[in-house]
Amino acid sequence: MSAAREVRADFDSASIVVYQAYPDAIADVAVAQQKFGPPFSLGRMTWIKPSFLWLMERSNWGRKSGQERTLAVRIKRTGWEEALASAVLTSYEPRVHGSKDAWRQAFDAAPVIVQWDPERTLRGAGLPHDSIQVGLSRAIIQRFVEEWTVSITDLTPLVRKLRKHLDDGRADQATRLLPKEAVYPVPPELTHRLGM
């Protein structure tokens, strides 16, 4: 493991913001109802990411098909930590799992999976610390939708503004508008499970 692993996020004492990118059909319903509803599917895995810039890299600043809309989903910290407490890493790590068989069994049964990827700069370059992506399976998505979600904010106008600043060479102005993220205090009993 080369890079440091940290959860950096916009959070307060009760909630944390995770980012997702969706097509208009899903985003419109989510923003209007302040919760996800059809055509959002409870039957397939959904990924939540507390790093805004990592999602920008992933969605190509909202230019990827089906990822045009960026949503900031504020969820309860209790839900977030519950998800982390039942998470299994997407790849085998000897110091976390012991044996490959133990990892495979845990992974196959996991309601939540976690993947670490290099955090990104404004221009998409990799940074020396990793950012967390959390995959919620069908077993837990309903909780995410019905119990954990506090609010849903459409950040698409902000993404377009940031993209324009970057296209025009005004990285300083873009940086000032980025959502504020700080290191999240992952409960010590979860750090080993998450490979931190």
Secondary structure as a PSIPRED ss2 file (coil, helix, strand):
# PSIPRED VFORMAT (PSIPRED V4.0)

   1 M C   1.000  0.000  0.000
   2 S C   1.000  0.000  0.000
   3 A C   1.000  0.000  0.000
   4 A E   0.000  0.000  1.000
   5 R E   0.000  0.000  1.000
   6 E C   1.000  0.000  0.000
   7 V C   1.000  0.000  0.000
   8 R E   0.000  0.000  1.000
   9 A E   0.000  0.000  1.000
  10 D C   1.000  0.000  0.000
  11 F E   0.000  0.000  1.000
  12 D C   1.000  0.000  0.000
  13 S C   1.000  0.000  0.000
  14 A C   1.000  0.000  0.000
  15 S E   0.000  0.000  1.000
  16 I E   0.000  0.000  1.000
  17 V E   0.000  0.000  1.000
  18 V E   0.000  0.000  1.000
  19 Y E   0.000  0.000  1.000
  20 Q E   0.000  0.000  1.000
  21 A E   0.000  0.000  1.000
  22 Y E   0.000  0.000  1.000
  23 P C   1.000  0.000  0.000
  24 D H   0.000  1.000  0.000
  25 A H   0.000  1.000  0.000
  26 I H   0.000  1.000  0.000
  27 A H   0.000  1.000  0.000
  28 D H   0.000  1.000  0.000
  29 V H   0.000  1.000  0.000
  30 A H   0.000  1.000  0.000
  31 V H   0.000  1.000  0.000
  32 A H   0.000  1.000  0.000
  33 Q H   0.000  1.000  0.000
  34 Q C   1.000  0.000  0.000
  35 K C   1.000  0.000  0.000
  36 F C   1.000  0.000  0.000
  37 G C   1.000  0.000  0.000
  38 P C   1.000  0.000  0.000
  39 P C   1.000  0.000  0.000
  40 F C   1.000  0.000  0.000
  41 S C   1.000  0.000  0.000
  42 L C   1.000  0.000  0.000
  43 G C   1.000  0.000  0.000
  44 R C   1.000  0.000  0.000
  45 M C   1.000  0.000  0.000
  46 T E   0.000  0.000  1.000
  47 W E   0.000  0.000  1.000
  48 I E   0.000  0.000  1.000
  49 K E   0.000  0.000  1.000
  50 P C   1.000  0.000  0.000
  51 S C   1.000  0.000  0.000
  52 F H   0.000  1.000  0.000
  53 L H   0.000  1.000  0.000
  54 W H   0.000  1.000  0.000
  55 L H   0.000  1.000  0.000
  56 M H   0.000  1.000  0.000
  57 E H   0.000  1.000  0.000
  58 R H   0.000  1.000  0.000
  59 S H   0.000  1.000  0.000
  60 N C   1.000  0.000  0.000
  61 W C   1.000  0.000  0.000
  62 G C   1.000  0.000  0.000
  63 R C   1.000  0.000  0.000
  64 K C   1.000  0.000  0.000
  65 S C   1.000  0.000  0.000
  66 G C   1.000  0.000  0.000
  67 Q C   1.000  0.000  0.000
  68 E C   1.000  0.000  0.000
  69 R E   0.000  0.000  1.000
  70 T E   0.000  0.000  1.000
  71 L E   0.000  0.000  1.000
  72 A E   0.000  0.000  1.000
  73 V E   0.000  0.000  1.000
  74 R E   0.000  0.000  1.000
  75 I E   0.000  0.000  1.000
  76 K E   0.000  0.000  1.000
  77 R H   0.000  1.000  0.000
  78 T H   0.000  1.000  0.000
  79 G H   0.000  1.000  0.000
  80 W H   0.000  1.000  0.000
  81 E H   0.000  1.000  0.000
  82 E H   0.000  1.000  0.000
  83 A H   0.000  1.000  0.000
  84 L H   0.000  1.000  0.000
  85 A H   0.000  1.000  0.000
  86 S C   1.000  0.000  0.000
  87 A E   0.000  0.000  1.000
  88 V E   0.000  0.000  1.000
  89 L E   0.000  0.000  1.000
  90 T C   1.000  0.000  0.000
  91 S C   1.000  0.000  0.000
  92 Y C   1.000  0.000  0.000
  93 E C   1.000  0.000  0.000
  94 P H   0.000  1.000  0.000
  95 R H   0.000  1.000  0.000
  96 V H   0.000  1.000  0.000
  97 H H   0.000  1.000  0.000
  98 G C   1.000  0.000  0.000
  99 S C   1.000  0.000  0.000
 100 K H   0.000  1.000  0.000
 101 D H   0.000  1.000  0.000
 102 A H   0.000  1.000  0.000
 103 W H   0.000  1.000  0.000
 104 R H   0.000  1.000  0.000
 105 Q H   0.000  1.000  0.000
 106 A H   0.000  1.000  0.000
 107 F H   0.000  1.000  0.000
 108 D H   0.000  1.000  0.000
 109 A H   0.000  1.000  0.000
 110 A C   1.000  0.000  0.000
 111 P C   1.000  0.000  0.000
 112 V E   0.000  0.000  1.000
 113 I E   0.000  0.000  1.000
 114 V E   0.000  0.000  1.000
 115 Q E   0.000  0.000  1.000
 116 W E   0.000  0.000  1.000
 117 D E   0.000  0.000  1.000
 118 P E   0.000  0.000  1.000
 119 E E   0.000  0.000  1.000
 120 R E   0.000  0.000  1.000
 121 T C   1.000  0.000  0.000
 122 L C   1.000  0.000  0.000
 123 R C   1.000  0.000  0.000
 124 G C   1.000  0.000  0.000
 125 A C   1.000  0.000  0.000
 126 G E   0.000  0.000  1.000
 127 L E   0.000  0.000  1.000
 128 P E   0.000  0.000  1.000
 129 H E   0.000  0.000  1.000
 130 D E   0.000  0.000  1.000
 131 S E   0.000  0.000  1.000
 132 I E   0.000  0.000  1.000
 133 Q E   0.000  0.000  1.000
 134 V E   0.000  0.000  1.000
 135 G E   0.000  0.000  1.000
 136 L E   0.000  0.000  1.000
 137 S C   1.000  0.000  0.000
 138 R H   0.000  1.000  0.000
 139 A H   0.000  1.000  0.000
 140 I H   0.000  1.000  0.000
 141 I H   0.000  1.000  0.000
 142 Q H   0.000  1.000  0.000
 143 R H   0.000  1.000  0.000
 144 F H   0.000  1.000  0.000
 145 V H   0.000  1.000  0.000
 146 E H   0.000  1.000  0.000
 147 E H   0.000  1.000  0.000
 148 W H   0.000  1.000  0.000
 149 T E   0.000  0.000  1.000
 150 V E   0.000  0.000  1.000
 151 S E   0.000  0.000  1.000
 152 I E   0.000  0.000  1.000
 153 T E   0.000  0.000  1.000
 154 D E   0.000  0.000  1.000
 155 L C   1.000  0.000  0.000
 156 T H   0.000  1.000  0.000
 157 P H   0.000  1.000  0.000
 158 L H   0.000  1.000  0.000
 159 V H   0.000  1.000  0.000
 160 R H   0.000  1.000  0.000
 161 K H   0.000  1.000  0.000
 162 L H   0.000  1.000  0.000
 163 R H   0.000  1.000  0.000
 164 K H   0.000  1.000  0.000
 165 H H   0.000  1.000  0.000
 166 L H   0.000  1.000  0.000
 167 D H   0.000  1.000  0.000
 168 D C   1.000  0.000  0.000
 169 G C   1.000  0.000  0.000
 170 R C   1.000  0.000  0.000
 171 A H   0.000  1.000  0.000
 172 D H   0.000  1.000  0.000
 173 Q H   0.000  1.000  0.000
 174 A H   0.000  1.000  0.000
 175 T H   0.000  1.000  0.000
 176 R H   0.000  1.000  0.000
 177 L H   0.000  1.000  0.000
 178 L C   1.000  0.000  0.000
 179 P C   1.000  0.000  0.000
 180 K C   1.000  0.000  0.000
 181 E C   1.000  0.000  0.000
 182 A E   0.000  0.000  1.000
 183 V E   0.000  0.000  1.000
 184 Y C   1.000  0.000  0.000
 185 P C   1.000  0.000  0.000
 186 V C   1.000  0.000  0.000
 187 P C   1.000  0.000  0.000
 188 P H   0.000  1.000  0.000
 189 E H   0.000  1.000  0.000
 190 L H   0.000  1.000  0.000
 191 T H   0.000  1.000  0.000
 192 H C   1.000  0.000  0.000
 193 R C   1.000  0.000  0.000
 194 L C   1.000  0.000  0.000
 195 G C   1.000  0.000  0.000
 196 M C   1.000  0.000  0.000
